[in-house]
């Protein structure tokens, strides 16, 4: 009986590996067939200010507009430059607010059980239609410290008995959506750039020096957020095999 159990476990593992390999091959072949792409970005209209840790349990996150920073324009510009070596990138128009209004994450287990929320939005809100694929870049979500959610562009402070830790974050995810069937060919959240910090989150982030209030009003905050995006975007697109390894 034990031998049969081991054989069954081995067969199951083999089938899972075979299925994963087949899925990767299908995804790779579909990406290989793409010639024209449009880029949609909707992560950078607001910044969140979050406190967590010993003194942050009862505090709600605050947010303020940063539309003047032009982060989505920066993302489209950078993605166009990176992708143009392989694809013909065409400009598209879309309602950025409609994409930003969807609070969803590729890492949420519920997304395995229901349709991706961005598929119909690409079909109905992006012009022109008919490109081979659309690259959709939107906010992602992660946990901070005691379990508080943070998402998108933000500044966070985590307090302990011994010290206060501050960080900036630019959490986003990338989808490749088929321009004909509107199936999601691939999707991935941007990975952390550095996992050596005291407080870690599941995406691009960096440590902030100085008091929370001072960091929140710093003129260098936009430049620091932009740097996270510029450094992480080629790594994310490379992980998705949309560009050569940076």
HELIX and SHEET records of a PDB file:
HELIX    1   1 UNK A    2  UNK A   32  1                                  31    
HELIX    2   2 UNK A   67  UNK A   69  5                                   3    
HELIX    3   3 UNK A   71  UNK A   83  1                                  13    
HELIX    4   4 UNK A   96  UNK A  100  1                                   5    
HELIX    5   5 UNK A  109  UNK A  112  5                                   4    
HELIX    6   6 UNK A  119  UNK A  125  1                                   7    
HELIX    7   7 UNK A  212  UNK A  216  1                                   5    
HELIX    8   8 UNK A  221  UNK A  239  1                                  19    
SHEET    1   A 5 UNK A  88  UNK A  89  0                                        
SHEET    2   A 5 UNK A  36  UNK A  42  1                                        
SHEET    3   A 5 UNK A 133  UNK A 139  1                                        
SHEET    4   A 5 UNK A 172  UNK A 178 -1                                        
SHEET    5   A 5 UNK A 184  UNK A 189 -1                                        
SHEET    1   B 5 UNK A  62  UNK A  65  0                                        
SHEET    2   B 5 UNK A  46  UNK A  53 -1                                        
SHEET    3   B 5 UNK A 153  UNK A 159  1                                        
SHEET    4   B 5 UNK A 164  UNK A 170 -1                                        
SHEET    5   B 5 UNK A 205  UNK A 208 -1                                        
SHEET    1   C 2 UNK A 141  UNK A 144  0                                        
SHEET    2   C 2 UNK A 148  UNK A 151 -1                                        
END                                                                             
